[in-house]
């Protein structure tokens, strides 16, 4: 189907794409529009804010992890009952997995889903130079449809009119408006990015961002530009999954969700459900024991910031250790891996005791950042599937796992350039812990394998 859609892209990282995207989402929602949000790239935090602004689950799109067909299907399926789609880009418009091609970039996604681009420019310290900057972006790729520009961090209407006149007179590009800097609606930052929405106590900031946009942005023009989308989202070549055998009872999957563990792709959860899983939410921070389930899914997040509280929750730690010890299926990613270690050493060097399925220590270090796309190949059969299975994802963390004894790994890892990145996937019995956040849609056999493994262990997991 064809639906008005607009991709919000920045000239570079740090220009305020998230602020602008949230402001437009909230403004459209206040105008009575059903807004479907999306996020380009492997990001968990921005989508959590999208959900708060729109009241709808945000979906990730990614040229490298998922490819054109899956991106188109995800958009097509999500917008069925929406009035407009807003896609927040990542990094700079043309930045991605390659320095010489558009692969993995926001520009690539815009083309894949036929979305016109609204370019966000930090206008705080420029006037006519804005025309040169925008002109360069427009001319760089004539096949990309950049339809307008929005200036961020502009303090006065007079300054905006200078920027508007410069851009519109030089290249005929409409400047739809501007946002003023406002510390009251700023979302604070930390080592992995913005604070997550689950940690945000001031929910009124989204409405305030929407109000700001309606004051200084021509929302009618923005909606008109969104209608410039060319044709349908598709087509794509995608084979639907075989339907679940109704004879099977659902497999209960305990998914950790709280401020310490909240990094999940929505599609991962839904693919587990499609494979026969039933999601049971629980909190390693607040609940006293793990739920009565057949599998545990411990996602990423900020366990290092809540390590003291996690350590104090002895009942939860011991119940997870017991579940793993009797053969229960446990899948963990990044922060979940850290939680399953013997302990977490925080940025100040303090060590807090964790679950202890693995005997090493996960140590935080601000000087050691691991970031990039990853392709994971299983070197041995495990709960994710048979040896040789590949699945794509990404890494982003400031911790390292310091082993205290021999380590068994289930995976070899390469990056987006096919360069070897060593091993991943700590494995012990039916427990698998990866530093890589994998996207199940890149290999649909993975969620089926997890559910099948949990079903096979059901008699031992209770």
N, C-alpha and C positions, 0 to 999 in steps of 0.2 A: 504494500500500500504506500501511497505518497502522503507524507505528513510534513508540515513546516518543521524545519530543523536548522540548527545553527551550531557551528563549532567555534568555541571561544579559544583563540590561540594567542600566544604571547610572542613578542619579538625575541624574548630570551627568558630564562628562568628568573623569577623574582620580580616580575613586573606587576604581579597581582592578579593572575588568571583566576585563582580560586575565589578571591574577593569579588571580582567582577561576575564570575559565573554564579556564585551564590546570590549576589544582588539581583541579577536578571531572573534567576529561577524564582526567588521570593517575590519579585515584582510581578512576574507573570501569574504566579499563584494568587497573589492579591487581586489580580484582575479577573480571576475566575477561570484561569486556564489550568488544565491538567497537564503538568509538566513532567516529562520523563527525562531523568538525568542519566548521563553517561560520563565515564572518565576514560580518557586515553592513557594507556600505559599501565604498568603493574603497580597500582597504588591502592592502598586500603583506607587511608585516612580521609582523603578528599571525598570519596563516595559516602562515608559516614556523615559528613556535613551536608552533602547533597540530599540525603534522605531526610534530614531534619528540615531543610529548606523547602523540599517539594512534597514531603509526605509520601514518597514512593521510593522503592529500592533502586539504587543506582547500579548500573552495569559497567563492567570493564570491557574496553575494546583494546586490541593490541595487534599491530601488524605482524610482529615477529612471533609472539607466542601463539596466536590464533589464526592469523591469515584472513584474507578477504572474505571467503565464504562464511566462516564462522562469525566474523564481525557483522556481516550483512544480516545473517540469520538472527543474531542477538538483538540487533536494532529492530528488525522487522517484528519479531515476537513481542518485544517490550512495548512498542508504541501502539499496539492494537486499540487501546482505549484511551490514548493520550491526545491532547490538542497540539502540543508542540514538544520537540525534543531539543534539549540543550546538552551539548557535548563539551566537556572541559578538556582542553588539550594538555600536553605535557611538555616540559622544558621549552625550548624555542620551537617555532613552527616547523623548522626543517631539521631539527636535531633528532637523531634516532640511533639505530644500531650500526650505522655506517657513516663515514665521513664523506663518501663520494656518491651515495645514493639516498633515496628517500626511505629506504627500508627501515621499518620500526619507528617511523616519525609520525607526528601529528598530521603533517601534510598528506602522508600516505593514507591515513584513516579517513581524512576528509574526502579524498577521491574514492575510496572504497565504498563509502556510504552516501556518496553524492551530497555532501553537506557544504553549503557556502560557509566561508570563514569570516568571522568578525575579529579583527586584529586588535589586541590590547597593547597600548604603548604607554610607558611611564613618561608622562608629559611634564613632570615636575621641574625639569631644568632645561627646557628647550622651547623654541618657537618655530621659526621657518625650517630649522633642521629636521623637524618632524616630517616635512614633505619629502625630503631626501631619503629619510629612513623608510617611510611607507612605500615610496616609489621603488626602492630597491627590493623590498619584499614582493611587491606586485610583479615586477619584471623578472624576478629570479626564476619563477616557474609559471609560464603563461597558461599552463593547463590547470592550474589551481585557481579556483574562483574566490578571490578575496573581495568581499562586497562592502565592507565598511571598516571604520576604525573607532575605537572607544579609548579615550585618554583617562588614565588613572593617576591619582595623586596630584590633581590640579586644584589649587586652592581658591580660585576665583573664576567667575564667569568671564571676566575680561581676558584672563589668560587663555581660557578655553577658546574664545572667539579668535584669538591670534592663531592658535593651533588649527582651528577649524578652517579659517581663511587660507592658511598656508597650504593645507592638504587639498582642500576642495578646489582652489584656484590652480594648483600645479598639476594635479592628476585626476581631478574630478571624482575623487573618492569621498563619499559622504562620511562625515564625522557625526556619529549618532549621539554623542554626549560625553559626559565625564563623571568621575567620582572624586569627591574630595577626600583627603586623608582624614581618618577619624580613629583615634586610639581606642575609643569606647567599643568599637566593633572589631578590633584586631584580634585574631586568633593567635595565641602565643605559640612559639616555636620551640622545638627541642631537637635532639640529635638525629631522630629519624624523620623529622618534618613537623607539621602542625600537631597541636594537641588533638586527640580524637574527640569525636562528638560525644561519646559516652562519658567523657571526663568533663564536658562543658556544662556548667551549672546555669549559665545565663542563656536560656533558649531564645530570649527576645532579640538577640543580636541578628538573627536571620530576618525577622520582620523589620528591624531597623535598617538592615542592608537593602531590603526591598523598598523601603520608604525613600532612602537616599537615591536609589536608581530612578524612582518615579519623579523625583524632584529635578534631576539634572540629566536624565537620559530620555531621548525621544523613543518611548517604548512602542509607539505605533510604527515608527520607522524600523525599529529592530524586528518587529513581527513581520513587516513587509519584506525585509531582507531575508528572513527565515523562509519565506515563501518562494524564494528564488531557487530552491533546491530543484535539481534537474531530474525529473522522472521518479521512478521507484527507488527504494533502497537496494533491491536486488539487481540482477538475478544472482543466484548462487547454485552450486552443485553440492547438495548436502544430503546424505542418506540418513533418514531417521533411524533412531535406535529401535531395536526389537522391543515390543511391549513387555512389561514385567509379568512373569508368570503369577497369576492371581492365586494359585494354589499355595504359594509360599507365604508364610507369615512375615510381617515386617521385621527387620532387624533394628533394634533400638541402638541409636548412636548418640552417646553423650558428647555434646559439643561445648567446650569451655568458652564462656563468654562473660567478660567483665573488663574493667579497665586494664588488667594485666594481659588478657588474651582476647583480642577482638579483631585480628587481621584474617579475614576470610573472604574469598571470592564468592559472591552470591551464587554463581553458576556451579561452584563446587558443591555447595550445600544442596542445590536443586538436583544435580546429577546423582548425588548419593540417594536422594529421595526417589528419583526415577528408577534407580537400581534396586529399590526395595528397602531403603533405610527410612527410619522414623526418627526425626531429630528430637533430642531431649536436652534442653539447655541446662547448664549448671555453672556455678562459679567456684573456682578453686580458691578465691579470696574469702567468700562469705559462707558457702555451704560447708557443713562439718564432715561430710563423707561424699565420695563419688556416687553418682546415681546407679540404680540397678539397670544396667544396659549390657549390650553384647559387644560394643566397641566404644573406644574413647577417641575423640579427635581434639587434639590440643594445638590450636593455631598460634600464630605469632602475636606479638604485642610488645608490652613493656614489663616483663617480669622483673627486670633489674630495678625498676622504680618501686616495685611493690614487694621486693624480696623479703623484707622483714616480716610483713604480714603473711606472706606465703609460708615462711618458715614457721611462724607461730601456729599455723593451721595444721597441727599434727595429724588430726583425724583424716583430713583430705589427703595429705601426703602418704600416709600409711595405707589408706584404702586403695589409692592408685597403684602403689607398689604391690599390694596384695593381688589386685586385679591382674597386673602384668605377670606376677609370679605364678598364677594358676593358669596361664595360657591365654588370657584375654587379649584381644586385638587392640593395639594402641598405635595411632598414627599421629605424629607430631611434626610441626614445622617451626623452625627458627626459635621463637620464644618458647614454644612447646618443648623443643630439644633441650633448651637451657633448664627448664623446669624438671625434666627427667634426669638431669645430671645429679651428681652428688651434692653440688653446691653452685651458687652464683657468687662471683666476686664482683662487687659493684665498682663504680668509677673511683670511689675513695679507698678501695682496697679491702673493704670489709667483706667477709665471706659468710654467706647465709646457707643453711642446709636446705636442700630440696628433696625430691622424691628418691633419688638414688638408684634408679634402674640402671643407669650408667655411672661408672665410678669416677669420671673426670669432673673437672671444674670448668664452668663457663665464665670466662674472665672478660670484663668490659675494659675497653681501651679506646679513648677518643682519637688516638693517632692511628688506629687500625680499622679502616673502613673497607668493607667488602661490598661491592655494588656491581650488578650487571645481570644481563640475561643468561640463562643457563638451559642447556639440554641435558637431561638426566637419562642415562642408560643403565638399566638393571644388569649387573654382572652375575647375579644369582637370583633364583626365584624367591619371592617373598610376598608379603601381603599386598604389594602394589601390582604384582603380576609375574609373568614368566621372565626368565633371563632373556635379555635382548630387547625388552620393552623400552620404548623411549617416551618421555613426557617433557614438556617445556615449562619453564617458570623463570624465576629471578631470585637473586640474593640481594639483601640490603641489611647489614648488621655491623655493629661495632664490637662484637664479642668473638672470642676464639674458644674452641673446646680443647682444653689441656687434659689429655688422657692420663689416667693413673695406672692403667694396665693395657694389655693388648686390645686393640680396637678391631671389630669386625664391621666392614662397610658393605653395603649392597649395591652401590652405584658408582659409575664413573661419570664425570661431569665435563662438558665443554661449554664454551661461551658462544656468543652470537657469531663470532668469527671462526668457529670450529677449533679454537685453541683449547688444549687440555687444561682443566682447572682442578685436577686431582680427584679425590674420592669424596663421597657424601653418603649419607644414609647409615647412621649407626643402627645396628640390628642386634636384637637379642630375643630369641624365640619369636613371638608374634608382635614384637614391638619394633617399629621403624621410626627413626627420628632424622629428619632432613634439615639442613640449613636452608635449602632451596624451598621457596614457596612455589609449588607446582600448580598449574591450571589444568584441572581435569578435562576440560573441553578439548585440550590439545591431544589427549589420548583417552577417549571414552571408555576403554577397557579398564582403566585404573579404578574408577568408582565401583564398577561391577566386581572387580577383583577384591576390593576392600570389603564390600558387602558379603561376597561369597565366603571370604576368609572368616568374617565374624559369624556368619550362619553356621559354618563348619565347627566353630568353637563354642556354640551356644550352650551345650551341656556343661562345659567347664567354666564358662564365664560367670555363671550365677552362683 
